[in-house]
Amino acid sequence: MKIDLFTRGSVGDVELSNRMVMAPLSRSRATPEGVPTDLMVEHYAQRASAGLIITESTPISHQGVGYPCTPGVYTDEQVSGWIRVINAVHARGGKIFAQLQHCGRISHRSHQPGGELPVAPSALLPDGVAFTASGYQPFEMPKELNEEEIKEIVEQYRQAAINCLRAGFDGVEVHGGNGYLIDQFLRDGSNTRTDAYGGSVENRMRFLEEVLDAVTDVLSPGQVGLRLSPENSFNSMYDSEPQKHFEEIVEKVSDRGLCYLHVLETSMDFGGHMEGAPRNIDYSQFRKRFNGSYIANNGYSKERADEALESGHADFVSFGAAFLANPDLVRRFRENLPLNNIDKSTFYTGGSTGYVDYPEYSAIS
């Protein structure tokens, strides 16, 4: 049977109406306390025709916050806010996973409990600036985590999974990419530890393994996905042998029965456009090594997505900016309709503009 974007499928335990996934899209529309808002309810409900929605990065704890007005899943108020979002998506027949995140060193003391320094596997200062409520500020030298503190963060993931179960999410995606805490442990450019969490690939992925153990103690492995970004240099990331190291990482997690592996192919530093971007990794090797669904991401057009599905390179394809600007993207792709233009100036400005006011095709005059 020929598979295209509109073919039904499943990721682990979860049946999906099509193979179009809405990628995580941070938009800074929660309250300053990280509670999902009415605008978020509307935004996600508008896009419920996606086979699967993966939420914007959702901090597992106050310590995990790295940006202002990002929705968390560590307080009762946040969970109540997510219940409203989930109910709205389910009412329109959609499925929704929470992307669980800890920003690690990509944060600032203004986001941290008690004004403490951000944490990381190693005390290495990333390049660039932090996005704070008072504007951009230079990144600060993070505090290197000790082993007891690492265990505490693993428990934060466990509690976040419990909270996601309470809220009614269909599953969760563990964010192991984009230069955040798990990725900081995985890559040797950000992890220079010499204890059980550093050095070999096995040691560097120990934190990821412990997080997956904690999350799958709460949820079925068939409700848990994993996001990786082996080649992404965003957030000052680097690995000496990404092909070799991430093939080993994928092989080691493959027998866990996770519902999918979601891979950002190439780097965010190229604006999400794969055409012409350097590709120093053979991503097909990850697809071959993972015993579960493979979701490809980063700059896919409809045509390239269908090619990836037909060739077997991917089982599903996730779309970011296209879903951002087109709440009815599934219909537009199905009927070959033109897409709305994307207004990047409104990505993180708050309010309804550029968030819930992108029209469906039938509403365009």
N, C-alpha and C positions, 0 to 999 in steps of 0.2 A: 504494500500500500504506500502510495506517495504521501509523504509528510510535508505539510507547509505550516505557516504561522497559525492557520485556523483549524488545525487538527487537534482534537481533544488529546489530553495526555495526563500523566500523573507524576508528581514528585513525591516519592516515598508513599506515605499514607494519604496524601492529599490529591484528590481528583481536580483537574483544571479544565476549563472550557476551551482554552486555546493555548498556544505556545508563546504568547506575547507576555513578557514579564515587565512590570513597571519597576525600574531600578530605583535604589535608594536616592532620594533627592533632598538634601538638607535645605530648608527654606527659612528657618528662624521665625516661625509664626506661632510658637508656643508662648505662654506667659513667661515673665522673667523667672518664675519658680519652676518652669519646665512642665506646666500642665497643658495638655492639648486643648485647643480652643474651638469655638464654633466654626471659624474659618477652616480649620484643619478637618473637621467633620465634613464640611462641604467639599473641600478639595479632594479628599480621598474618595468620597462617594461619587463624585463626578467621573472618576477614573476606574470605577469598579468593573468595567467591561474587560479590563486586563485579565488574562488567565490567572495571574498572581500579582498582587501588590506587595512589594517589600518596602517597609516604612523607611523614612529618613533615619539616619543613625540615631539610636536611642540610648543615651547613657544609662549604665547599669547602677550608677551611684553618683552622689554629689562629687566625689573625687574623679569620676570618669568624665565630667563635663569639660568640653574644650571650646565651646562657642556660646554666645548669648542666645536665649530664647529657643533652646533645643528641647524637645519633649523627652522627659525621662520616664523611667519605669521603676522608680525606687520609693515613691510615696503613695499613700492611699489616694490622694487627690489626683496624682498623675494616672494611676490605674483607672480611676473613675472617668477621667477624660478620655482615655483610650477605649473604654467600654463604649462610649458614645460613637467614636470613630468606627470601631469594629461593627457595631450594630448597623450603622448606616451603610457600610460596605456590604455586609451580609444581606441587608434588605434588598440590595440591587443584584444579588447573586454572585458577588465577588468573594475572593479569598485573599487573606492578608497575613503576612508574616512580619514580626518585629525584627529589625536589625539591631542586635545587641552590641554596644560599643563602649570601650573605655579609651579615651583619647591619649592617656599616658602623657608623654612630654609635650604633645601638641595642645597645650593649654597655657594658662596663666594664673598666677596666684589670686587674681580677682575672681576667678571662677571656683576656687578651691575652698573647702570648709576651713574656717579659721584663717584664711589668707595664707595657707601653707604653699610650699612649692609643688609644682607638678611632679609626678613620679615617672620612672622609666627603668628598664632593665640595667642601663648603664648611665653614668653621669656624663652624657654627651649633649652638647648644645646644638639643636637643629638650626639651620639657616632660616631667615625670614622673620615674620612677625605674627603675633597672636591676634585674633579677632576678639575684641572685648566689648563690653557694653559702653565703654567710653572711647571707642575707636581702636585703631591698631597700635599694639605695643610690642616691643622686642620680646622674642622668646627668652625665657629664663633658664639657667642651668638646672636641669631636673635633679631630684633626689633619687639616688640609686636604691631600688627596693631591696630589702633583705628577705630571706626566705619566709619568715613569719608573715611579713606584709604581703608577699605573693599569695600565700595561703588565704589571707583575708580577702584579697581581690577575687580569688576563685569562688569563695563563698558569696561574694557580691553577685557573681554570675548565677550561682545557684538560686539566690533569692530573686533575681530578676526573672529567671525562668519560671519560678513559682508565681510571680506577679503576672507574667504573660499568660500563664494558664488561667489564673483568676480572671483576667480581663477578657479571655475568650479568643485570643489570637489562634489562627489555624496552625501556626508553627513559628519558629524563630530562625533567623540567620545569624550565626556568630561571625562578627566582622573581624576577619584576620588580615585585612589589607589596608592600603592607603596610608601607611605610615603611622597607624595608631598602635595601641599598646601591644596587642598580640603580634602584629607585624614587626614591631620594634624588637621583640624577642626572637622572631624567626630569622631575621637577616643579620649577617655578621658585620654590616656597616653600622648598625645601631646597638649591637649586643657584643660587648667585649668581656663579658663575665668569665670567670674561671671556675665557677662552682657547678652544681648540677644543672643549672639553667643556661650555661654558656659553653662555647667551644664547638662540639660536634653538632650535626643536624639533630640527632636524637636528643641532645641536651637542650638545644635552642627551641625545639618544639615541645618540650616538657610542659611549659605553661599552657600551650594550646591543648595538649592532651588532657591536662587536668581540668581545664575549662569545659572541654567536650564531655568529660566524665561527669562533671557536676550538672551540666545542662541536660544530658541524657539520663541522669538519675530522676529528673523531673518529667521530662517529655520523652515520648518515643523517639528513637533515632530517626524514624521515618517522618518526624516533624521538625527535624533540625538540619539546616543547611549551613554551608561554610563558604565564606567569601575570601578569596586570595587575589593578590595583585603582584605577581612575581617580578614584573619589569617596571613597575610604577616607581618613578623617582620623586613623585609628589611628597611633600613634607620632609625633604632632605634625606630620602631613603636610598640605600645602595646594598647590593649583595655581590660578593666576589664571583660566585658561580650560580646565578639564578636558575639556569636550566637544570643543572645537576642537583642542586639543593632542593628545589621545589618539586622535582620529580620524586625525590625521596620522601618529601613531606606528604605528597599526594598518595604515594604508595602506602605510607604508614597509616593514613586515616581511612584508606579505602575500605578496609574490612569492618568498619564501625557500623555500616548500614545507614549512613547519613542519606537524607533524601536528595541532596544535590550538592554539587560543587559549582560555585558562581565565580567566574574568573574575569577580572578586568584585563583585557588583552591590550598590549602596548602600554602607554603611559598617559596619565591625565595631563601631563605637562604639554601634550600636543593638542590640547583643546578638545579631546574626545573624537578626533577625526583619524580614523585608521589609515585612510588613503594617504600615502606619502610619508607616514610616520615610520620611524625605524622600528623594525621587529627583530629583536635579537634572540627571541625565544621561539621554539617550535611548540605552539600551544596544543597541537594535536596529541603530543605525548602525554599531556595531563588528561585529556579525554580518554586515551587508551588505558591509563593506569587507574582511573577512578571507577569503582564499582557502584555506579549510581548515575543519576541524571547530571548532565553537564549544561550549565547555562553560560552562554558566551555574551560578553558585554564590551562595549566601547565603540561608538561610531558606526554601528550597523545601520544600513539602509534596509528597506523592505526587500530589495532584490538580493542583497548580500546575505540577509538573514535567511531567506528561503534557500539560497545556495548552501548555506551552512547546515540547514536541517536536512536537505535532500542528500548531501554528501556524507552525512553522519558526523560531521565535525561537532555539531551541537544537538542537544535534545530540545532546548528552549533558547530564546534570545531575549535579553533584557534591553530596554530602551529608556534612556534618561530624559534628555532635553526634549525629545519628540513627545513623550507623555506629558512633560511639563506644559508645553504649549498647545497640546491637542488632547483635551479630556476624552474625546471620541476617537482616539488614534486607531483602535481596532476597526471601527467602521471605515475610517479614511483609507486604511491600508486595504481592507477587503474590497472597497468600491473604487480604489485608485483615485481618491479625491485629493486635491491640493492641501498642503499643510499650512497652519498658521505660522507667521514669523515669530521668532523667539526674542523677547525683550530681556537681555541679560542684565540691564540696569536695575531690574526689579527683583532679582534673585533673592536678596537678603534684606530688603527694605521694610518688611512688615506690611500689614494691611492687605486689602483685597486685590489691589492692582498687581497684575502679573502673577496672580495666584489662583483666584477663582473666577476671573473675568475673561479668560480665553474662551471664545465662543465655540460651540459645536457647529458643524458644517451647516446644519439646517437653519441656524440662527444668523448666518452671514448674509447680508443684503447684497 
